[in-house]
Amino acid sequence: MADMDTTETRRPQDGNLTIDENGTRASFRVSAIPVIGGEKVVMRVIDEANKVFTFEALGMQERETEVVKEILDKPHGMIIMTGPTGSGKTTTLYTMLTNIDASTTNISTVEDPVEFKLPGINQVQADNDHGMGFGNALKFLMRQDPDVIMVGEIRDHETAVSAVQAALTGHLLISTLHTNDAIGSVPRLNDLGLDYFKIAGALLGVIAQRLLRGLCQNCKEPATPNARMLESLLEGQSLKIPADAVFFKGRGCGKCMAVEKT
């Protein structure tokens, strides 16, 4: 199942599972790890049919979208995405790639795993068991005359060095990094063995991303917000809340399977 060895219960495993039913295609990222008493399995659902890669769908403001598009127009350099697991970093990376004209630009990616298949883009599945980890795959891609390279994650010294080298030699490189905020990417890259002057020469920008909680349209209801919370949100801001503003909270229901939230 999911290309994993069902007889192996002593080591962690990762796999992928795809289901086609009634014209709908969905993929699952499967992770299994041995625990006391058996194995723990986590499955992340990836709905390929309903995915739209546009900045509007991401919810980016117009100013933010213009800044990102301006950076993507650069001929070379490195763009870093940061954020916790499941915050939509991969979706944002794919949105960036689909906003580049693949018919006139050689775009290549190294991913683990390849979550969505993008037309006109060369996508490579990283495979450490066969010498195709992020670092090695990036070295091989450099011989393919790419214009834009997307690396799923910079996680070690070898990948970091290859990524910066690509950015400094005429390629636009996009990748992700695990840090708590945007500014933390610089010392993190330094921790991976990169000199600050190389980071300064290669880095075009860093985007820190978080997902905002949404309200269920089935169970939302008007609510009075906490006055102290509103004061803290507006502190130092020139914005004012209209007198007729209406706030809502979700009471939780069977459709959203959520507890109460505002």
C-alpha positions as CSV (number, residue, x, y, z in Angstrom):
1,M,0.0,0.0,0.0
2,A,1.3,3.5,-0.9
3,D,4.5,1.8,-2.3
4,M,5.5,1.0,1.3
5,D,6.7,-2.4,2.6
6,T,3.9,-3.7,4.7
7,T,6.1,-6.4,6.3
8,E,8.5,-3.7,7.6
9,T,7.4,-2.4,11.1
10,R,10.7,-1.4,12.6
11,R,11.6,1.7,10.6
12,P,9.7,4.9,9.5
13,Q,8.3,4.9,5.9
14,D,6.9,7.4,3.5
15,G,4.7,6.7,0.5
16,N,2.1,8.0,-1.9
17,L,-1.3,6.7,-2.8
18,T,-3.6,7.9,-5.7
19,I,-7.3,7.1,-6.1
20,D,-9.4,7.8,-9.2
21,E,-13.1,7.5,-8.7
22,N,-16.1,8.9,-10.6
23,G,-13.8,11.3,-12.5
24,T,-12.2,12.6,-9.3
25,R,-8.5,12.2,-8.6
26,A,-7.1,12.5,-5.1
27,S,-3.6,11.7,-3.7
28,F,-2.5,10.9,-0.2
29,R,0.9,11.4,1.4
30,V,1.3,8.6,3.8
31,S,3.8,8.6,6.7
32,A,4.2,5.6,9.1
33,I,6.4,5.5,12.2
34,P,6.8,2.7,14.7
35,V,5.4,3.4,18.2
36,I,4.9,1.4,21.4
37,G,2.2,-1.2,20.6
38,G,2.3,-0.9,16.8
39,E,2.6,1.8,14.1
40,K,1.2,5.3,13.8
41,V,0.1,6.3,10.3
42,V,-0.7,9.9,9.1
43,M,-2.3,10.5,5.7
44,R,-2.5,14.0,4.1
45,V,-5.2,14.4,1.5
46,I,-4.2,16.3,-1.7
47,D,-7.2,17.0,-3.9
48,E,-5.8,17.4,-7.3
49,A,-9.1,18.1,-9.1
50,N,-10.0,21.3,-7.2
51,K,-6.6,22.9,-7.0
52,V,-6.2,26.4,-8.7
53,F,-2.8,28.0,-8.7
54,T,-3.4,31.7,-8.8
55,F,-2.4,34.5,-6.5
56,E,-6.0,35.4,-6.1
57,A,-6.9,31.9,-4.8
58,L,-4.0,32.2,-2.3
59,G,-5.7,35.3,-0.8
60,M,-2.7,37.6,-1.4
61,Q,-3.3,41.3,-1.3
62,E,-2.7,43.2,-4.5
63,R,0.5,44.9,-3.2
64,E,1.9,41.5,-2.1
65,T,1.1,40.0,-5.4
66,E,2.9,42.8,-7.3
67,V,6.0,42.4,-5.1
68,V,6.1,38.6,-5.7
69,K,5.6,39.0,-9.5
70,E,8.3,41.7,-9.6
71,I,10.8,39.3,-7.9
72,L,9.8,36.5,-10.3
73,D,10.7,38.7,-13.2
74,K,14.4,38.7,-12.0
75,P,16.7,36.6,-14.3
76,H,18.6,35.1,-11.4
77,G,18.7,34.9,-7.6
78,M,17.1,32.9,-4.8
79,I,13.5,33.2,-3.4
80,I,12.8,31.4,-0.1
81,M,9.4,30.3,1.3
82,T,9.1,29.7,5.1
83,G,6.3,28.5,7.3
84,P,5.2,25.5,9.4
85,T,4.2,22.2,7.9
86,G,0.9,22.3,6.2
87,S,0.8,26.1,5.8
88,G,0.6,26.0,2.0
89,K,4.2,26.6,1.0
90,T,4.1,24.1,-1.9
91,T,0.9,25.6,-3.2
92,T,2.5,29.0,-3.2
93,L,5.6,27.6,-5.0
94,Y,3.4,26.0,-7.7
95,T,1.6,29.3,-8.1
96,M,4.9,31.1,-8.7
97,L,5.9,28.5,-11.3
98,T,2.6,28.6,-13.2
99,N,2.9,32.4,-13.4
100,I,6.1,32.0,-15.4
101,D,5.7,31.3,-19.1
102,A,6.9,27.6,-19.5
103,S,6.7,27.8,-23.3
104,T,9.7,30.2,-23.4
105,T,11.4,29.3,-20.1
106,N,13.1,26.0,-19.1
107,I,11.6,25.3,-15.7
108,S,12.7,22.3,-13.6
109,T,11.8,21.1,-10.1
110,V,13.2,18.6,-7.6
111,E,10.5,17.5,-5.2
112,D,9.8,14.9,-2.5
113,P,7.2,14.0,-3.4
114,V,5.8,15.5,-6.6
115,E,2.4,16.6,-5.3
116,F,0.9,18.1,-8.5
117,K,1.8,17.5,-12.1
118,L,2.3,20.9,-13.9
119,P,2.1,21.0,-17.7
120,G,5.3,22.2,-19.5
121,I,7.5,21.9,-16.3
122,N,10.2,19.2,-15.8
123,Q,9.5,17.7,-12.4
124,V,12.0,15.3,-10.8
125,Q,11.2,13.0,-7.9
126,A,13.9,13.2,-5.2
127,D,15.2,9.7,-4.3
128,N,18.0,9.4,-1.8
129,D,18.1,5.6,-2.2
130,H,19.3,6.0,-5.8
131,G,21.6,9.0,-5.4
132,M,18.9,11.6,-6.3
133,G,18.6,13.6,-3.1
134,F,18.0,17.3,-3.3
135,G,21.7,18.1,-3.5
136,N,22.6,15.6,-6.1
137,A,19.5,16.2,-8.2
138,L,20.2,19.9,-8.2
139,K,23.7,19.3,-9.5
140,F,22.3,17.1,-12.4
141,L,19.7,19.7,-13.2
142,M,22.3,22.4,-13.6
143,R,23.5,20.4,-16.7
144,Q,20.0,20.6,-18.2
145,D,20.3,24.3,-19.1
146,P,17.5,25.4,-16.7
147,D,16.3,29.0,-16.4
148,V,14.2,28.5,-13.3
149,I,14.7,25.8,-10.6
150,M,12.4,24.8,-7.8
151,V,13.9,22.8,-4.9
152,G,11.3,21.3,-2.6
153,E,13.4,22.0,0.6
154,I,16.8,23.2,1.6
155,R,17.6,20.8,4.4
156,D,21.3,20.2,4.5
157,H,24.7,21.8,3.7
158,E,25.0,20.1,0.3
159,T,21.6,21.4,-1.0
160,A,22.2,24.9,0.4
161,V,25.6,25.2,-1.3
162,S,24.2,23.9,-4.6
163,A,21.2,26.2,-4.4
164,V,23.2,29.4,-3.8
165,Q,25.6,28.3,-6.5
166,A,22.7,28.1,-8.9
167,A,21.3,31.5,-7.9
168,L,24.7,33.1,-8.4
169,T,25.3,31.6,-11.8
170,G,22.4,33.0,-13.7
171,H,19.4,30.9,-12.5
172,L,16.3,31.8,-10.6
173,L,16.0,29.4,-7.7
174,I,12.9,28.9,-5.6
175,S,12.8,26.8,-2.5
176,T,11.5,26.4,1.1
177,L,13.2,26.5,4.5
178,H,12.1,25.7,8.0
179,T,12.3,28.9,10.1
180,N,9.8,30.7,12.3
181,D,9.9,33.9,10.3
182,A,11.3,35.5,7.3
183,I,14.4,37.1,8.9
184,G,15.3,33.8,10.5
185,S,16.1,32.4,7.0
186,V,19.4,34.3,6.9
187,P,21.0,32.8,10.1
188,R,19.5,29.4,9.2
189,L,21.3,29.5,5.8
190,N,24.5,30.5,7.7
191,D,24.0,27.5,10.0
192,L,23.9,25.3,7.0
193,G,27.4,26.5,6.1
194,L,26.8,29.5,3.8
195,D,28.9,32.6,4.1
196,Y,26.9,35.8,4.7
197,F,28.3,37.5,1.6
198,K,27.1,34.7,-0.6
199,I,23.7,34.8,1.0
200,A,23.5,38.6,0.4
201,G,24.5,38.1,-3.2
202,A,22.0,35.4,-3.9
203,L,18.9,36.1,-1.9
204,L,16.2,38.1,-3.6
205,G,13.5,37.8,-1.0
206,V,11.9,35.6,1.7
207,I,8.2,35.0,2.1
208,A,6.9,33.8,5.5
209,Q,3.5,32.2,5.2
210,R,0.8,31.2,7.7
211,L,-2.8,30.0,7.2
212,L,-5.6,32.0,8.6
213,R,-8.5,30.2,10.2
214,G,-11.7,30.5,8.3
215,L,-15.3,30.4,9.5
216,C,-17.7,27.6,8.6
217,Q,-20.5,29.1,6.5
218,N,-22.9,26.5,7.9
219,C,-22.6,27.4,11.6
220,K,-21.2,31.0,11.8
221,E,-23.3,33.4,13.8
222,P,-23.0,37.1,14.9
223,A,-20.8,37.7,18.0
224,T,-19.4,40.5,20.1
225,P,-15.6,40.5,20.0
226,N,-13.4,40.9,23.0
227,A,-12.7,44.7,23.4
228,R,-9.2,44.1,24.7
229,M,-8.4,41.9,21.7
230,L,-9.6,44.6,19.3
231,E,-7.4,47.2,21.0
232,S,-4.3,45.0,20.7
233,L,-5.0,44.4,17.1
234,L,-5.4,48.1,16.3
235,E,-2.5,49.3,18.4
236,G,-0.2,51.4,16.3
237,Q,-2.6,51.2,13.3
238,S,-4.3,54.1,11.6
239,L,-7.4,51.9,10.9
240,K,-10.7,52.3,12.6
241,I,-13.5,49.8,12.9
242,P,-16.8,51.1,11.4
243,A,-19.6,51.5,13.9
244,D,-21.9,49.2,11.9
245,A,-19.2,46.4,11.6
246,V,-20.6,42.9,12.2
247,F,-18.4,40.1,13.7
248,F,-19.0,36.4,13.5
249,K,-17.9,33.3,15.2
250,G,-18.3,29.6,14.4
251,R,-20.1,27.6,17.0
252,G,-18.9,24.3,15.6
253,C,-21.0,21.7,13.7
254,G,-20.9,18.3,12.1
255,K,-20.1,19.7,8.7
256,C,-16.9,21.5,9.7
257,M,-16.0,19.1,12.6
258,A,-14.7,22.1,14.4
259,V,-15.0,23.5,17.9
260,E,-16.1,27.0,18.6
261,K,-13.8,29.8,17.2
262,T,-14.1,33.5,16.4
